[in-house]
Amino acid sequence: MANSVSMYEKYFKDPKREPVLVDYVRTPIGRRKGTVGRHRGDDLVVHCYHTILNRNDFDVNIIGDSIVSCNSQIGDCALDIGRTAALAAHLPVKIPGMSINRQCASGAQSVMSGWQAIASGIVDCVICGGTEVQNRYPIMSDSYVFDKEKNKPMMIAPNKKILSNPEVAQKLKEYKTSFAGQINSAHDLGLHWMNKSGKTLEEFRLEVDSLSFASHHKAITTWDKRGKEIEPIWCPKLDEEGNPTLDEHNEVAKDSSLSVLTERDEAPRPNTTMEKLASLRTIIGRKSKAFLTAGNSCPTSDGAAVQLWMTRELAEENSLKIRASIMSYVVVGTDPILQLTGPIEAMPKALERANMTFDDMSYIEINEAFSPVIFACCYDLGLDWNDPRFNPWGGAIALGHPTGATGTRLIGTNLIQLEESGKEFAISSMCVGLGMGAATIIRNENPK
């Protein structure tokens, strides 16, 4: 680690222009039939923007761009949500906006796109993050168009030419499967690593359920730490017809008679037991090969997360606390059939670029899209998911995975973990739909 080097040090000369993280905040993560999803997706971003701007004293005119990621860019998450959120947050109209979709890595990419814009000198300051309201706009809902002749929505399937890509065709033969959604991929991936590890079906099911149980236990018992990421949000109550109760201005009221103040993530289940997890029916695969359940998969989720980045010089001029910098970022394309193996390739590359190893990391976050993904990543990377450094505050199986926001959250969670402990380095990564992976290493600028 003595010879570790950041991306900025490696490729840029002026230390004053290095992008630094000044602040991070997120909403609570909402669950199905919860309160957070009663908001517009862009309003969740606006809530985070207001929080960032209210607790940092600087001229907002220095913000050069508003970058917001979202997977399902439809409805209130459409029309370039980076721009609509900036305008709705009453930022100066001269600040442009951009929306990003890199599937599950979208939130990490919004941060990195901001970093790149600052490092290259295009802008000096960026506000960035991501959002998703999956309980109103489910995954793949942006693939639907309205069929006028049939008078109903019609799904547009992925381009069939993908199947004739030589590498894709070879993988289809190798795994004897089809090009399908992420649930199918999680099942196929799990079968592959179950066989690879030599575990029986019963042993593998116990392992992935144990992973889920650990995630819920950690999420429930570490609220005092994880809660520091969150800015509570007033969410409208529902009337007898199920409609949000708004004030006379048709806005969400900060009033307990019309709204509820949501302060915590809604998905973690305190009564989770291994017995309950074992009793859940499998959701895919024949009984002799089935192990994937709703209990060892992440739930549908709603939420937003936002960060503020600027040059080191600008942060110092405005007397703003510099909290973190990026050592390394990697995004890779991986097997599009198993789809969810991304961290296995992305994390070693991120570490190599920084001349670091997992031993240098005080915290290791891998997004828990599905328990089999965590098993596969840990198995191939030589990690132990019982390691106290690994997802110590719980992961997406317990917290939820609002896909456009998760990458921003993981980086932010690493930030708070490092600040709480006084440690210096942490890495986060996630698998990504269609076969990609992303990994980010951050440095706490104020280690003890």
Buried (B, 14 or more C-beta within 10 A) or exposed (E): EEEBBBBBBEEBEEEEBBBBBBBBBBBBBBBBEBBBBBBBBBBBBBBBBBBBBEEBEBEBEBBBBBBBBBBBBBBBBBEBBBBBBBBBBEBEEEBBBBBBBBBBBBBBBBBBBBBBBBBEEEBBBBBBBBBBBBBBBEBBBBBBEEEEEEEEEEEEEBEEEEEEEEEBBEBBEEBEBEBBEBBBBBBBBBBBBBEEEEBEBEEBBBBBBBBBBBBBBBBBBBBEBBBEBBBBBBBBBEEEEEEBBBEEEEEBBEEEEBBBEBEBBBBBBEEBEEEEBEEBEBBBBEEEBBBBBEBBBBBBBBBBBBBBBBBBBBBEEBEBEBBBBBBBBBBBEBBBBBBBBBBBBBBBBBBEBBBBEBEBBBBBBBBBBBBBBBBBBBBBBEBEBEEEBBBBBBBBBBBBBBBBBBBBBBBBBBBBBBBBBEBBBBBBBBBBBBBBBBBBBBBBBEEE
